[in-house]
Amino acid sequence: MEELWNDPGALARQYAPAVYRLAYARTGSRADAEDVMQEVFLRLVKTRPDFDSEAHAKAWLLRVASNCASDLFRLPWRRREEPLNEDISAPEGPREGSVTQAVLALPTRYRIPIHLYYYEGYSVAEISKIIGKSEGTVKSRLSRARDKLREQLKEEGDLEERI
């Protein structure tokens, strides 16, 4: 019997939400996150990697999601896009002043480690492997992201209520 971690369909059912959340945290767009998620699972089906364990499969999927999201910003038509008009409101997003909104407002280099650490439960060492940075860099980015979040939430006056 084939193990769960070597069955693309089972992996897609189990890890699609985690891949989507990481892609959304990286891109800030639902449509782009869906595109990234589709690309990740297409690559899974095409390459059919042989995983040693379920943890290895999840880490591979998240690493590919991170890379695909980064690739999305390198596409030629992305370079010609204009910034979003501030007068246009986003469809259903996180509520004003929420921690999620504060996390999404972080620069990508801080948002991804925060997402992987707090939302996905990865250790610093695991995050280091997923994003291809040293453990020291990951620790530094987590620390700076926490400082930025603390500062942002304090400015909004919600920090004391959230702690």
N, C-alpha and C positions, 0 to 999 in steps of 0.2 A: 504494500500500500504506500502510495506517495505521501510524504510528510506535508503538512500544511504549508511549510515555508518553501516548498518547491512546486506548489500549485498556483499558477498566476491568478486564476479566478478567485481562489480563497484569499490570496494576498490582497487582491483588489478589494474584495468585500471587507476585509478586516482593516486595512490600512489606508483606504481612500480618504477617510476623514482627516487623518494625521497629515497625509500628503497635501490635501486641500488647505488645511490650516497653515501649514508652512508656506505654501505657495501664496496664499492670501497675505500672510504676514510679510512676505518678501515683495509682492507686487502692489498690494493695497487695492487690488481690483478683483472683483468676483469673476469677471469674464477672463481675465488673464490667468487667474488661479485655476479656473476650469481648463484652460488651454494647457497649462503646465501639467495639471493632473493627467490629462489625456496623453500628453507626450510621455510622461513617466511610465504609465502602464503600457503604452505602445512599445517603449524600449524594453520593458520587462518581457513582453510576449516575444519580441524579435530576438532578444539576446538569450533568453532563458538561462540566466546564470544559475550555477549550482551553489545554493546556500548551505552553510554548515549548521545553521540554527535559525530559529525565528527572529532572534535579536539581530543576526547578521542580515536577514532579509529586510527587516524594518530599517536598519541603518542604511542599507543600499538604496532603498526607496527614497529615504529622506535626503540622502546625498545627491541622488539624481534629481530630485525635486529642486534642491537648492541650486544645482548647476543649470537646470532648465530655466529656472526663474532668472538667473543671471544672464543666460543666453538671450532671453527675451528682450532684455534692454540693449543688447548689441545689434539687434536686427536693424537693417538700413532704414526702414520707414519709421522706426522709433526715434531716430536722430532728428527727423524732420517734424516731429509732432510739436505742437505748441503747448505751453503749460495750460493746465485746467483753469478756466475762468473762475475766479473766486465767487462770483455771483450765482453760480450754478450749484445747487445743493445735491449731495450724493443721495442715491436711493437707499432706503433702509440701511443705515449704518449704526455703529455703536452710539448709544445715547450720549448727549453732551455731558462732558465732565467725567465720563467713566474711565476706569483704569484701562479698559481695552482701547479706548480712544487715545489715551496717553501713550500706550505702547505703540499703537499704529503711527503716532506722530513722531516716534523716534527715527533717527536715520537708520537705514538698513543694517549697517554694520553693528548696531546695538540691538535692533529689533529681532534679528534672527537668533542670536544667542539667548536672549530673554525668552523668546518663544520656545526654543528647544529645551531650555532649562526648566522653566516654570510650567509650561503647558504640556510638554511631551515627557518631562521627567528624566531627561538625559543628564549624565554627569559632565563635568568639564572635559574630562578625557574623551568621552564619546562625542561631544560637540566639536572638539578639536579635530577629530577624524572626519566628521560629517562635513564641516565647512572648510577643511584643509588649512587650518591655522594652528599655531602652537597653543599649548595649554595656557601659557602666560598671556597670550593675546586674548584668548577667550575669557580668562579671569579678569583681565583689564577691562574688556568690553562690557562684561556683566557688571562690574563695579561702576563704571561710568554711566551705564544705562540706569542702574538703580539711583545714582545721584541725580540724573536728569529727570527721572520719574518723580523722585522725592521733591525736587525743586518745582516741577510742573504742577504736581498735585497740591503742594503747599501754596502756590500762587492762586490756585482755584479755591483754596480754603477747605478742601475735602480731605486733606491728609489725616487729620486727627480722627475723623469719622471712619476711615478705612483701616486704620491700624488696630 
